[in-house]
Amino acid sequence: MRTEDDEPIRIPITDVFDLHTIPPRDVGAVVEEYLIEAHRMGYRALRIIHGRGIGAQRETVRSILSRTPFVTEFRDAPAEAGGWGATIVTLR
């Protein structure tokens, strides 16, 4: 992903990704790249924090997850891990 200055944004890849720092217009591209890198690094379980709000981020994230071939399952996080403000993802 690139910013308006054409500088790449570096995001550390861990098993938890909080989208609150990502501009809404960039969420789709950033989540796609995050999933590719997390899969490449061998992660099998992820938690993507999209927030509760009106559900737009959640919808964007889940749309991407549903069309990503190496995602085997996704669901709301348990209450103690964000509830419907986060999504748990299982990768193959």
C-alpha positions in Angstrom: 0.0 0.0 0.0 1.2 3.5 -0.7 0.3 6.9 0.8 -0.3 10.0 -1.2 3.4 10.7 -1.0 3.9 7.3 -2.6 5.7 6.1 0.5 4.8 2.5 1.6 3.2 2.2 5.0 4.9 -0.4 7.2 2.6 -2.4 9.4 4.0 -5.0 11.8 2.5 -8.4 11.1 1.2 -10.1 14.3 -1.8 -12.3 15.0 -3.8 -9.2 16.0 -4.6 -6.3 13.6 -6.3 -3.2 14.9 -7.8 -1.2 12.0 -8.5 2.0 14.1 -5.2 3.5 12.8 -6.0 2.8 9.1 -7.9 5.5 7.1 -11.3 4.0 6.0 -10.5 4.4 2.3 -7.5 2.2 2.7 -9.0 -0.6 4.9 -9.8 -3.0 2.0 -6.3 -2.9 0.4 -4.5 -3.0 3.8 -6.6 -6.0 5.0 -5.9 -7.9 1.8 -2.1 -7.3 2.2 -2.2 -8.1 5.9 -3.9 -11.5 5.2 -1.4 -12.4 2.5 1.6 -11.6 4.8 0.1 -13.3 7.9 -0.6 -16.4 5.8 3.0 -16.3 4.3 4.4 -16.0 7.8 2.5 -19.1 8.9 -0.2 -17.7 11.2 -3.3 -19.9 11.5 -5.5 -17.8 13.7 -5.9 -14.0 13.6 -8.0 -11.3 15.3 -8.9 -8.3 13.2 -10.3 -5.4 15.3 -12.6 -3.3 13.2 -14.7 -1.7 15.9 -18.4 -1.7 16.5 -19.6 1.6 15.0 -22.2 1.3 12.2 -20.7 -1.9 10.9 -19.1 -0.6 7.7 -15.5 -1.7 8.5 -16.9 -5.1 9.7 -18.7 -5.5 6.4 -15.5 -4.6 4.4 -13.4 -7.0 6.4 -15.8 -9.9 6.1 -16.3 -9.3 2.4 -12.6 -9.7 1.9 -12.4 -12.7 4.2 -15.2 -14.5 2.3 -13.3 -14.3 -1.0 -9.8 -15.1 0.3 -9.0 -18.7 -0.6 -6.8 -19.5 2.3 -9.4 -18.3 4.9 -11.2 -21.3 6.2 -13.5 -19.7 8.8 -14.3 -16.4 10.4 -16.6 -15.3 13.2 -17.3 -12.7 15.9 -14.6 -12.6 18.6 -15.7 -13.8 22.1 -16.9 -11.0 24.3 -13.6 -10.7 26.2 -11.7 -10.3 22.9 -13.9 -7.6 21.3 -17.2 -9.3 20.6 -18.8 -8.1 17.4 -16.1 -5.3 17.2 -13.5 -7.9 16.2 -13.4 -10.9 13.9 -11.6 -14.1 14.6 -10.1 -15.6 11.4 -8.8 -19.2 10.8 -6.3 -19.6 7.9 -5.3 -22.9 6.3 
